[in-house]
């Protein structure tokens, strides 16, 4: 039986995949936003960065990372994303 720590790690890995959903897929913006909310709630993303994901939620082709960079928010998140 998996421990609680293993369950949390598995959930984080799944959310990481979701926040990296490819641009242009149907509902991908909403998928990325939902995953971003997960990381925000864990304290791994600031509110300004989450807001960019919210704005992009209905725009499946819009990459939130350049917007985050242009706004000068989420520097730690950009590093984590390798951007």
C-alpha positions as CSV (number, residue, x, y, z in Angstrom):
1,X,0.0,0.0,0.0
2,X,1.4,3.4,-0.9
3,X,2.2,5.9,1.8
4,X,0.7,9.3,2.0
5,X,4.0,10.8,0.9
6,X,4.1,8.6,-2.2
7,X,0.5,9.5,-3.0
8,X,1.4,13.2,-2.7
9,X,4.4,12.7,-4.9
10,X,2.3,10.8,-7.5
11,X,-0.3,13.6,-7.5
12,X,2.5,16.3,-8.0
13,X,3.9,14.3,-10.9
14,X,0.5,14.1,-12.5
15,X,-0.1,17.8,-12.0
16,X,3.3,18.6,-13.5
17,X,2.3,16.7,-16.7
18,X,-1.0,18.6,-16.8
19,X,0.6,22.0,-16.4
20,X,2.8,21.1,-19.3
21,X,-0.1,20.1,-21.6
22,X,0.8,21.0,-25.2
23,X,-0.6,24.2,-26.6
24,X,-3.5,24.0,-28.9
25,X,-5.1,20.8,-27.6
26,X,-8.8,21.2,-26.8
27,X,-9.3,22.4,-23.2
28,X,-5.5,22.6,-22.7
29,X,-5.7,26.1,-21.3
30,X,-8.2,25.0,-18.7
31,X,-6.1,21.9,-17.9
32,X,-3.0,24.0,-17.4
33,X,-4.9,26.5,-15.2
34,X,-6.3,23.7,-13.0
35,X,-2.8,22.3,-12.6
36,X,-1.4,25.7,-11.8
37,X,-4.0,26.1,-9.1
38,X,-2.6,22.9,-7.5
39,X,0.9,24.4,-7.4
40,X,-0.4,27.7,-6.1
41,X,-2.2,26.0,-3.3
42,X,1.0,24.2,-2.4
43,X,2.8,27.5,-2.2
44,X,4.9,26.7,-5.3
45,X,3.5,29.5,-7.4
46,X,2.6,33.1,-6.6
47,X,-0.8,34.7,-7.2
48,X,0.5,36.9,-10.1
49,X,1.7,33.8,-12.0
50,X,-1.6,32.0,-11.3
51,X,-3.5,35.0,-12.7
52,X,-1.7,34.6,-16.0
53,X,-2.8,30.9,-16.2
54,X,-6.3,32.1,-15.4
55,X,-6.3,34.6,-18.2
56,X,-5.0,32.0,-20.6
57,X,-7.4,29.3,-19.4
58,X,-9.8,29.9,-22.3
59,X,-7.0,30.4,-24.9
60,X,-5.8,26.9,-25.7
61,X,-3.1,28.2,-28.1
62,X,-1.7,30.8,-25.7
63,X,1.5,30.1,-24.0
64,X,1.4,31.6,-20.5
65,X,5.2,31.5,-20.0
66,X,6.1,34.5,-22.3
67,X,3.3,36.6,-20.6
68,X,4.7,35.6,-17.1
69,X,8.2,36.7,-18.3
70,X,6.9,40.0,-19.9
71,X,5.1,40.9,-16.6
72,X,8.2,40.2,-14.6
73,X,6.4,37.8,-12.2
74,X,7.0,34.2,-11.4
75,X,10.8,34.1,-11.9
76,X,11.1,31.0,-9.8
77,X,8.3,29.3,-11.7
78,X,9.9,30.1,-15.0
79,X,13.2,28.5,-13.7
80,X,11.2,25.5,-12.7
81,X,9.6,25.3,-16.1
82,X,13.0,25.5,-17.7
83,X,12.1,28.8,-19.4
